[in-house]
Every structure is written in structure tokens, then in C-alpha cells.
Amino acid sequence: MPGLRRSAVPAAGLPVALAAATVTGAGPAAASPVAVFRGDGAITAHVTGEHPGYRCQIAAHGVDGPWRPVGADGVVDLDSGPLPAGRHVVSVLCENRDRGDASVHTVARNTEVFTR
């Protein structure tokens, strides 16, 4: 297919890579949290892969959504509340409630979402 790039591990290298992972105890890296946004009269975000027990919020200029706890499954749904129509550049911030501001990290940074 045009525009599609594929990468393959040489067949001879695969057993070596698997053996190295077995010997060192290294495994595949954990996936990073992901946020999917949707805009309508408000901005919503569906976050998956975050640490259970953390809390997250939608943040942008003029938007300071409420903090919501991440469930045991690593999922949280966020809502900005009503917003004026237009373009908004938003982020999702998450934090460990026990550590507070020192643990704040960005899950999705500077994503354009349009409301109507």
C-alpha cells in the first residue's frame, strides 16, 4: 500500500533477541497511557493505560476540568464542561494523588479539538 512503511526483524535475529530478553529478564516495555479526544459542546477524553488510583483532568487555556480518579482497569473518562464553539488546544494531566504536584505528568499534549 502506498505511504505504508513496514519494518521486520531478520529471522536470524529473532531467536537472539528472545534469548537476550530471557537471560536479562527484560521484557517488552509497558505501553504509555493514551487519550482519545472528542469535541461537541464540550471536550471529552477517554484515557486508557494510566495507573489505577491516579487522577486525571482535561486542561487548556480557559479549561480546568475536574480531576477524576482512574479506575482499577486503568481507564478514566473526562469532560471539560460546556465550552464556546471553536478551536481548543488541550492536554490531559494525570497525577499520583499521594504524591501531588511532584507526580503530575502529561498523557496527551497540545491536541487540537474543535467544539461547536
C-alpha positions as CSV (number, residue, x, y, z in Angstrom):
1,M,0.0,0.0,0.0
2,P,1.3,3.5,-0.8
3,G,2.5,5.5,2.2
4,L,2.8,2.5,4.4
5,R,6.2,1.6,5.9
6,R,6.9,-1.7,7.4
7,S,9.8,-2.9,9.4
8,A,10.7,-6.5,10.0
9,V,13.2,-8.2,12.3
10,P,15.5,-10.5,10.4
11,A,14.5,-14.1,11.1
12,A,18.0,-15.0,12.3
13,G,17.9,-12.1,14.8
14,L,14.6,-13.0,16.5
15,P,15.9,-16.0,18.5
16,V,18.9,-13.9,19.7
17,A,16.6,-11.1,20.8
18,L,14.3,-13.5,22.6
19,A,17.2,-15.2,24.3
20,A,18.6,-11.9,25.4
21,A,15.2,-10.9,26.9
22,T,15.1,-14.3,28.7
23,V,18.6,-14.1,30.1
24,T,18.4,-10.4,31.2
25,G,14.8,-10.6,32.5
26,A,13.9,-7.8,30.2
27,G,10.5,-7.8,28.7
28,P,8.5,-5.6,26.4
29,A,8.1,-2.1,27.7
30,A,4.8,-1.2,29.2
31,A,2.6,0.8,26.9
32,S,2.2,4.5,27.8
33,P,-1.2,5.9,28.6
34,V,-3.3,7.1,25.7
35,A,-6.1,9.8,25.5
36,V,-8.7,10.0,22.7
37,F,-10.5,13.3,22.5
38,R,-13.9,14.3,21.1
39,G,-15.3,17.7,20.7
40,D,-19.0,18.7,20.6
41,G,-20.5,21.3,23.0
42,A,-17.7,20.1,25.4
43,I,-14.5,18.2,25.1
44,T,-14.3,14.7,26.3
45,A,-11.3,12.4,26.7
46,H,-11.2,8.7,27.1
47,V,-7.9,7.8,28.8
48,T,-6.6,4.2,28.9
49,G,-3.4,2.6,30.3
50,E,-3.0,5.0,33.2
51,H,-2.0,3.9,36.7
52,P,-5.1,2.8,38.7
53,G,-5.7,5.1,41.6
54,Y,-4.1,8.2,39.9
55,R,-6.4,11.1,38.9
56,C,-6.6,13.0,35.6
57,Q,-8.1,16.2,34.2
58,I,-8.5,18.0,30.8
59,A,-6.5,21.2,30.8
60,A,-6.3,24.1,28.3
61,H,-6.4,27.8,28.2
62,G,-9.7,28.7,29.9
63,V,-10.4,25.0,30.7
64,D,-9.6,23.4,34.0
65,G,-11.7,20.3,34.0
66,P,-12.4,18.5,37.3
67,W,-10.0,15.8,38.4
68,R,-11.4,12.2,38.0
69,P,-10.0,9.0,39.5
70,V,-8.5,6.4,37.3
71,G,-10.3,3.0,37.7
72,A,-8.8,-0.3,38.6
73,D,-8.7,-1.1,34.8
74,G,-6.5,2.0,34.1
75,V,-9.4,3.8,32.4
76,V,-10.9,7.3,33.1
77,D,-13.4,9.4,31.1
78,L,-13.0,13.1,31.4
79,D,-15.3,16.0,30.5
80,S,-14.4,19.7,30.2
81,G,-17.9,21.0,30.8
82,P,-19.6,23.4,28.3
83,L,-17.2,25.4,26.1
84,P,-17.7,28.1,23.4
85,A,-17.5,26.9,19.8
86,G,-14.1,26.9,18.2
87,R,-10.6,25.5,18.4
88,H,-9.1,24.5,21.7
89,V,-5.6,23.2,22.3
90,V,-5.9,20.7,25.1
91,S,-3.9,18.3,27.2
92,V,-4.7,15.6,29.7
93,L,-2.8,15.8,33.0
94,C,-2.6,12.9,35.5
95,E,-1.0,12.6,38.9
96,N,-0.5,10.2,41.8
97,R,-2.9,11.5,44.4
98,D,-0.5,10.5,47.2
99,R,2.5,12.5,45.8
100,G,0.5,15.5,44.5
101,D,2.1,18.1,42.2
102,A,5.5,16.4,42.1
103,S,3.9,13.5,40.1
104,V,2.0,15.4,37.5
105,H,2.6,14.2,34.0
106,T,1.0,14.8,30.6
107,V,-0.7,12.0,28.8
108,A,-1.8,13.9,25.7
109,R,-0.1,17.2,25.0
110,N,-1.3,20.1,22.8
111,T,-4.0,18.3,20.9
112,E,-6.4,20.4,18.8
113,V,-10.1,19.7,19.5
114,F,-13.0,21.7,17.9
115,T,-16.2,22.4,19.7
116,R,-19.4,23.6,18.1
